[in-house]
């Protein structure tokens, strides 16, 4: 990441702003943690090695700002951006996550048919707790990091 940030800083014109976005802390990203936490309750998932790629690798407050500063960027800021996640029903959420989230696919692949059904039932129960006014809200939070060359 530092190498990439240094390259961004190198090719940017003086005074230009370099910006990136990463997922924020897991607690503010129920769209991802609800299903992954449920899978982890039913299937043993190995802990990833420290620093390995993953959704929340860059989530720690100040982490990416430090990378930007180490790359030589100035006036670095981090801003939380909240993204509404609205699903029409539990089935839409469950299908979406099984189509786009590689960790969900990998976790479900470790489960037998009975366990997959239990996971799905548990996810549906948890999603029901987040239903308000006919909508399911599973929001996301990203952090936008900006620095000046």
N, C-alpha and C positions, 0 to 999 in steps of 0.2 A: 504494500500500500504506500509506503514511503517513497519507493521508486516511482510509482505512478504520480504521486503528488508532486514530486520534484520535477517530473517531466511536464506536468501541467504548468508549473511555475516557470519552467525554462522557456516554454513556447508561448506563454502569454505575453502580450505587450506590457510595457511598464504602465501601471495604473489600472490594468485590467483586473476583473474579478474572476476568481476561480470558484466554482460552486459544485457541490455534490450533495447527495442525500443518502441516508442510511436508515434502516429501521431503528426505532427507539427501543427503550427497555421493554422486556417481555411483559411486565405488568400493565403496560399501556397498549398492548397489542393482542387483545383477546381473540381477534380473527384467527391468529395463529396458535396461541397458547391453549385455547379451549380444546381443540381437537388433539393437539399433540400431547397435552397433559392427560387426556382421556386414554389415548393409545398407550402412553407410558404406564398407566395403571394396570393395563392388561397384558402388555408385551414387554419383555426386557429389552430395552434399547441401550446399546453401549454409549457411554459418555464420549463425546468427541474429544480428541486430543486438544489441549490448549492452543489457541491461535488458529485452529483449523477453520475452513470456510463454514459458514452457517448464517442463518437469518439475523442473529443478534451478535455476531462477531464484533461489530463496531458500535454497539449500543451504549456502552458505558459513557456516561456524561463526561465530556472533555476529551475522550479518546481521539476522535477525528480532528478536533481542534488542535490537539497536540501534534498530530501527524502533519497538518497544514503548517503549523508554526515551524516544525522541524524541517519542512520542505522550503522554508524561507519566505512564506507568505506572511503578510502583515494584517493588522486589524481583523483578525479572525473572529467570526461569530458563529454561534450555534443557535438555531431557532427550531423549536418544536412545532410541527405542523400536524394537526389532527385531521384524519381522513375518515369520513363517515362510511361505515360498512353496513349496508342494508341488504338483507336477503328476504325474499318473499316467504320462504319456509325453510324448515330444517333440511329437507331433501336438497334444495338448491345449494345451501351452504355445504352440506356434506359432499355432494357431487363436485362442486367447485374446488374444494380443498383436495379431493382425490384426483383432480385433473391437473392442478397447477402447483401443488406443493410436493416436491420430491421427498421430503422427510415423512410426509403423511403416507405416500405411496409405499415407501420402504417399510414403515412401521406396520402398515396393513398387510404387506406381503409376508411379514413374520408370523402373522396370526393365522390359525386354522379357521375354517368356516364358522364354527360355533363362536369363537372368540371375536371374529369380525362382526358377527351379528350383535354380540354383547357391546362391542365398542360403538357400533352405530346406534343402538338403543340408548346408551349412556350419553352420547353426543346429542341425540334428539332431546333427551330430558334436560340437559344443560342449556341447550339452545332455547327451549321453551321458557326457561327462567329469564331470558333476555328479550322476550317478546313484549312489545308495548304498542298498543294501538294497531295491532295486526302486522307490525314490522318487527323483524329480528335485527337488533343492532349489535354488531361485532366490529367495533371501530378499530382503527389503526393509528399509529403515531410514528411519524418519521422525523428525523433531525436533518435540517438543511444546514450545511457548513459552508461558509463563504470566507474567502480571504483575498487580499489584494496583493498583486505582484509589485 
